[in-house]
Amino acid sequence: MSDLVAHTTSPARDAFKFSYILWAFLFVLYVDVINGISFAYELYLEGDLLWLGPTLVAFFAWLFFIASNAIKVRWRRMLSVTVAPFLGALPVVAFAYLGVTPDRLRFEYHKSDFLKDVEDSAAAHGHPVLINWSWGEIAGGFGGSTLGFDLIYDETDQIASPANDLVRRIPKPIVRSATA
């Protein structure tokens, strides 16, 4: 009788585990936040090492747990390990679709500073105001070029409008038909 009670109260060895999805979500969120921080503070190699090392370890651990559960014939647990990274990434993708990204959070955090800079520039130089803030860089690696990103405040849209002397109107080609 006690063996029957112990057998019925013990957890099932082959069950779908939602905790794997939670761990995968936390890991994908960690990588997304670390990428945002390394971009904002221009932590070229250091920022990459903060997410690349754990990602490689997580990938090989993921493959190990898939193989281990397949060998032990735990199909439900193997399925939960297999789909966990994809289901764990869905909330982060949904956040990005809704506009909640590390860049957006950084912008909202510093928005009052940007508006203060605009007011100071308008007071010092008058209107229209054109301000260019450095937003971050992506390093090109060994001997490669870097790619810089800027945040621009432009009241007159002079950056979006092409200069008149640079705009050339290209005439449409004349098409003549061969029919008489």
Beta strands, then each sheet from edge to edge (+ up, - down):
strand 1: 130-138
strand 2: 147-154
sheet 1: 1+ 2-
end
